[in-house]
Amino acid sequence: MSDNYPIPLAGASAPHTASLLIKRSRFLTQIARTGTPEEARAFIERIRSLNTDATHNCWAFVAGPPGSTARIGCNDDGEPHGTAGRPMLQILLHSGVGQICAVVTRWFGGIKLGTGGLVRAYQDSVSNCLASLPTEILIPSVTLSLRMGYGDRDAALRLLRQCGGSVLSEDFSENVRLSVRVPESSAEAFRAGLFTAGGARSWWKRRTVLSSVPACLLLY
């Protein structure tokens, strides 16, 4: 599987939502980007706290690439076993979207749906929300901290653009300090370019990258 894959554009603070009315029960689905199981559970608890009057808050998450089962979770939240969380998870696993969490909140309308009806209701609720879900492409990247003279800044920024990177922050004092983000696939080319870029060659040989930490770059 490619390292680049779709993830939800919506974050936990403003999830993507959609609702269905099925035999007088209201099903509200909320989907957000959650990169870790901890982020997913925090999102679930937030939704639960906002819907204390609901009958159920069922959920599922895939905290990794699309279809990956390494970090997944689901819960029926009081519905009959296997009628909510697991069916929701199956929809997420086959959605082609990674780092995704869905919470379906149900307000019971007085008509029982039966086990088969519940499975369809929760699957349809997630599928309905996914159908209009805005996504963006996740590209693995690294964050680099650089220090350079003022005369070298333009060459460094030109190289950064060529490598598909972006500036996170700049600090101007006796030298220029840059925090930049570069796609992982271009990181070595960027580092090499720092040592071979025109008149700044000797300076960059003395002042190499100070730090490198995993990060991500989002392309819309």
N, C-alpha and C positions, 0 to 999 in steps of 0.2 A: 504494500500500500504506500502511496506517496506521502511524504511528510507534510505536504500542503493539502489542506482539506477545509470544507466549510464548517463554520461554527455559528451559533446564533449571534446576531448583531445586538440583541437586547441583553442587558446585564441584569443582575439580580434586583437592583433598585427600581428598574422600570421594565418588567418582563413583558413579553409578547402575550396577548390574551385572545381567547375566543370562547364562545359559549354555545351550548346546545340545550334545547329543552326536549326531553325524552319522557313521554308518559307522565308529564307534570313534574318530573324531577329536573332541576337545573344542574347542569354540569359546566363548571367554569374551569377552563384549562389555562395555565400560565407556564410559559416556557422561558428559560433564561440560560445564558452561557455560564457554566460552572466548570472550571478547569480541574478541580480536585474534589474528592469525596467530602472533604470538610466544607468547601464552598457550597456544594450541593445541599448538604444537611443544614447549613445556615440559611440558605434560601428556602428550604422546606419549612423550617421553623418560623421564618418570617411570614410566609403565607399562612401557616397555621394560626399564628398570633393575630393575623388580620381577619380571620374567618372563624372566630370562636363559636358562631351560631350555626356553622355548617354541620351536617350529619357525618361527613367523611372528608378527609384530605388525603387522597391516595397519591402515591408518587413513584417515580422511577428516574434514574439518571445513568448516563454513560460519561464517566470522567476521563475521557481519552479519545483516541481517533475513532472515526465511524466504524461501528461493528465490533470494536474491541470489547472483550469481556473481562479484561484485566482488573478494571475498577468500575464496577457496576453496583447498583442497589435498587431495591423496589420494596413497596409495602402496601398492603391492602387496607390498612387503617380501619379495621372493623368490618369491612365487607367480607363475605364468604371467601375462604382461602382460595387463592388462585384466580379470582374473578376481576381483579383490578390492577395491582402492581405488576404482576408478571405479563399480562397482556399489554400493558402500557410499555414495559421494557422492550418487548418484542418489536413494537412499532418503532421505538427509538433506535434499536439496533439495526433496523433495515431502512432507516431514513436517509442514510448517507451523510448525516450531520454529526460532528463530534462535539465533545465538551458540552453536553446538553442535559438539562434537567427539566422534567415536566411534573407539575402538580395539578391534579384534577380534584376540584372541590365540588362536592355534591350536596345539594339541599334536597332532601327526600320529599317527593310530592304526594305520597300516600298510596302509590301503586307499585307493588313489587314487580321487579323485572325478571326474576329467576336467574339462575347462574349463567345460562347462555346469553340472556339479555344484558346482564351486567358486563360480561366480557365484551360484547359488541359495543355497548355504550361507552366504556372506557377506551376501547380502541378507536372508536369513531371520534371521540372527543379529542384525543391526541392527534389523530390524522387530520382532523378539521383545523386544528391550530397550526400544524406543520404546513398545511397547504398555503398559508399566507405568511409564513415565517421569513423575515428578512435575514440573510446570512452574509458573512464576509469570509474571506479566505485567510486561514492561519498559515503563516510562513515562519518556521523556526529561525531564530536569529540570536545574535549575541550583542551585548551592550559593552562598549569599549570606552575607557577613559583615556584621553590624550592630553598632552601638554606640549605647546609649541610656541615659537616666536610669532609676532604679529605678521611678519613677512611671509610666513609659511601657511597662514590660515586659508587664503584663497585656493592654493593648490590642494590642501587637504579637503576642503569642501567640494572642489571639483571632482576629486577622486571618489569621495563619498557618494556623490550623485551618480557617477559612473557605475558604482557597485550596488546601486539600488538602496542605499542607506538613508538615514535621516538624523538630524540633530535633535537631541533631547534637551540639552542645556548648554549654555556658554557662560564662561566667567572670564572677565578681562581684568588682569592685574599686571604684575611685571611680565607675565606670559599669558598666552591664551590657553584656557582649559576647556576642552570639549568633552561632552558625554554624547556618544553617538550609538545608533543602533544599525546593525548591518545584517542582512540575511546570512544565515549560517553557511549557505552554499558559496557566498562571496567573501567570507571573512578572511580566508587565506590570501585571496587576491588583494584585498584591501590592505592587509598587513604588509604584503610584499610591496605594494605600491608605495607605502609610506617610506620605504627604503630606497626607492628608485625614482621618485617624483622630482625631476628637475633639480634646481639649486638647493632644495631642501634636503637632499639626500644625506649629507653628512650630519645634519642636525637630527634627523629622525633616527639615524643609527645610534646616536647617543641617548635619545629620549624615546624609548620604545613604549608600547602600550603598557599602561600601569595596571589595568585590571580587566578581567573578562568574566562576565556572569551570564548564565542562560537567560534568555528573554524571548519575546516574540514580536513579530512585525505583522501588522494587519494591513492588507490591501483591500480596498473597496471596489 
